[in-house]
């Protein structure tokens, strides 16, 4: 498979499919690298529990969309790795 380093789909996973609406799910980012970020490129929703704001990514497929690999990598470099350089 060309560019196979950009895509991995684990159909044997007990949680597959973890999100609905995608024909193919990129499992490379099974746990979203943006979950802990307030400003992420996806479409999370927020709920409140015990007075705390909680990020809910159930309906967000950004990091699982095979077409978003390059954008995910750019955002990781900019938002996650870039912060270490500033510290």
N, C-alpha and C positions, 0 to 999 in steps of 0.2 A: 504494500500500500504506500503510495507516495505521501510524503509528509506525515508518516505514522507517528512521529514524535508529538504531533499536535492533537492527536485524537486517540482515545481509548474508551471502549464501551464494554462494560461488564454486565452482560445480560444474565449472568448467573448470580448476581448479587441479590440477596433476599429483599432489598428495598427497591430494586429495579422494577418499573421506572419510578424514580423518586419525584419526578415532576411530569405533569401532563402537558400535551401540546407540542412536543418535539418528536420528529420521526426518529432521530438519533440523539442520544444523550452523551455528551463528552464527560466521562467519569474521571478525567485527569484532575478536575477541581471538585471532587466529591464534596469536600468541605470547602465552602466558598472562602477564598482568601480575603474577601472584603467584609466578612460578617462583623468584625469588630470595628469597622470604620463607619463613622456617621455619614460621610459623603462617599457613596459608592456608585458605580455606573449602572447598577441594576435598578430594579423597581420594587424595593422592599416596602412593606407596610409596617406600621408601628401600632402597638397596643400598650395598654398600661396595666400593670399589676402591682398591687401594694405601693402605689405611688411612683413606680419606676417605669420608665419608657423601655419597651422591649422591641427589638427588631424582629420582624416576622418575614422570613424569606420563602415561605411555602409556595407562593405563586410566582416567584422570580426564577427565571431560567437563564439569566445572562451568562453565568460562568459555565453552564452546561451546554450552551449552544455551540456546536462545532465551528460556526463562522466567527465566533468571538475570541478565538485563541489569541490572536495577535493583540487585540485590545486588552484582554486580561493581562497579558505579559507587559504591555505598556503601562497599564495602571499599577501593576505590582512594582515596577521599576520606579514610577513617579511617586506613588503614595506610600509605599511601604519601605522600599530600599532607600529612596530619597530622603526620608526622615532620619535615617541613621547618619547620613552624611552631614545633616544640619546640626546634629546633637554634639 
